[in-house]
């Protein structure tokens, strides 16, 4: 991380968001991922943790390092490129300190249950009085208004209440959660977009605002055609396994050493596929020669899928990808090990090495590629309070004696 000090006070990084200062008082993933994206893009992100109760994602596996000094790679992945300070927001001194920092910040990101910051006397209206241009980004389970706003929530809450859980799995089995924390991740992505939009507005108006993002809302937008199927046709989306509700062939097919995704449902791709696998006449077979015929579930099950299974079963995933080339949409269904070792992923710089406990550990990189920016080498996640002296001294203007007194009193 290349750092300069704006007016000898504000730490800045290189990148398109250089000079932007973000206070991150979030924990776990719904929030830390949002601020991580901003940090990756050059913002100076200051992670604020309670001095006695730091982000409990620090206890999540996998761990790196020797026994007694192990550090969480999970935590590091979502908190790289950040500076770390500790503040007890329940103490009077801690509240006053956060307000001082807010005066020098552009953005504050929090993921408490709605009402928590108000009870701490640190809600948006209070902080707005300190800095009218502040962007206050709030991520929660159900958002800041509505009958469910005060309910506790986790990622699974978003998947359940946003409808995605009910759609996932197989028709003859109970619904299955998506196999990742998609509610946390989606909310963080929308929060990052909303934050940048609010910053653009603040540049024009000089005024900040609240960016209110809920996990339920975010998950709802990931349900593809489910909402319009219900509102237009009163159809309720249900688990389909690896099938698509109206596009065929478009799904998972077995091969010699695993499975591939094949999506050659258009007449063009279907004709190319038939030729590639040595049976060009199948493209003109009157039973399956049009998209409309191949879309029929019975035709797909009795004529199209058996044909594809026969073709694909002769080859490995790698061989099928070689045959497909750039001619038809066919991709190996890869394990994470295969993805991490994928040459294309490497070419895109999507596995970056982050320092953790004296080692370089690979983790996912930034998927936003800007032609005018050079991606800097990622820096390690901070230890709790690692940058107290740097940030609180320079940004809040505290003397060494004041810092010592705050620490002794439990405020930092």
Buried (B, 14 or more C-beta within 10 A) or exposed (E): BEEEEBEEBBBBBBBEBBBBBBBBBBBBBBBBBBBBBBBBBBBBBBBBBBBEEBBEBBEBEEBBBEEEEBBBBBBBBBBBBBBBBBBBBEBEBBBEBBBBBBEBBBBBBBBBBBEBBEEBEBBBEBBBEBBEBBBBBBBBBBBBEEEBBBBEBBBBBBBBBBBBBBBBBBEEEEBBBBEEBBBBBBBBBBBBBBBBEBBEBBEEEEEBBBBBBBBBBBBBEBBEEBEEBBEEEEEEBBBBEEBBBEBBBBBEBEBEEBBBBBBBBBBEBBBBBBBBBEBEEBBEEEEBBEBEBBBBEEBBEEBBBEBBEEBBEEBBBBBBBEBBEEEBBBEBBBEEEBBBEBEEBEEEEBBBEBBBBEEEBEBEBBEEEEEEBEBBEBBBBBEBBBBBEBBBBBBBEBEEEBBEBBBEEBBB
